[in-house]
């Protein structure tokens, strides 16, 4: 599978050559450097918000379900300020298990792994969630760098990670949310399938399906991408269906546990419903699109643009993968918040970060855009800390 650079030159590399152990060291070093800088910057930004007293003492109490995060000291400034929104529900699952309420809408692998890491961190469950997310983020950088080196010119491969980091909602990779974990499992499954290591591709795909519903498009990616090998490998389809099996397994367990239907829990929790959830007649809809929902609208534009870009380069698996990824929140968003969640869900759409360097040649304009992206990351992460619902 080759990509074509802006000058029209085809760059092909031996995938086998790219998987030697020694060749991974530069990717690991690059990933650790990027993660360290980003983690320090985000922590200092959160500390500054806390230090300035912008977080009101009673902020978010109605959504904390009885948890009492620290309000003073280093713990409050660096750890507990990230106890927001979905993180609360994952923490409830870790401490009290599943129940017939919002908890039953959240997939199990992220809180399960976090419970293990929380135990290693002295029984600190929130720290366990943050550890899993940050370790997974490092893994995302490593695997994305490996994939970029095998599919793009050397001069452009590093830019792929940069565009992931500068993506407006990329801070979700470092907070206590499952986006980094589902992305690292998706990349691992895709890379293993490209190497025809179908057993590993199956395991990673299954893990992605047990982590988050946004693993569903991964099945489409693996199915379309593996079509040329269907005669050579009899069980190719089993590895491709692994993400779907993970999702179906969780939903089947919910049904066996007699929990309310998944769609009804989503409706109660966030007003989501199946269907084209856009009410163009409402003034509120337009306001949310352009004021509050602009990150989701940007993600939609990037996703649609990358679909066209992928199709033109005959990367049909990428095009179908992104089409399904874009359709999921479009067909299941709250009626007055169209595309709700797409900015966050689009993080798993890694082809977007291959398309962006191809669109934006090195220039002063690109530097300006990257600076704007950094400012946007800080703005959205700050809004998140202040209990603003983001992405």
ABEGO torsion letter per residue (X at the ends): XBBBBAAGBBBBBBAAAAABAAAAAAAAAAAAAAAAAAAAAAAAAAAAAAAAGABBAABGAAAAGGBBBBABEAAAAAAAAABBEAAAAAAAAAAAEBBABAAAABBAAAAAAAAAAAAAAGGBAAAAAAAAAAAAAAAAAAAAAAAAAAABBAAAAAAAAAAAAABAAAAAAABBBAAAAAAAAAAAAAAAAAAGBAAAAAAAAAAAAAABAAAAAAAAAAAAAAAAAAAABAAAAAAAAAAAAAAAAAAAAAAAAGBBBAAAAAAAAAGBBBEBBBBAABAAAAAAAAAAAAAAAAAAAAAAAAAAAAAAAGBAAAAAAAAAAAAAAAAABBAABBGBGAAAAAAABAAAAAAAAAABBBBAAAAAAAAAAAAAAAAAAAAAAAGBBBX
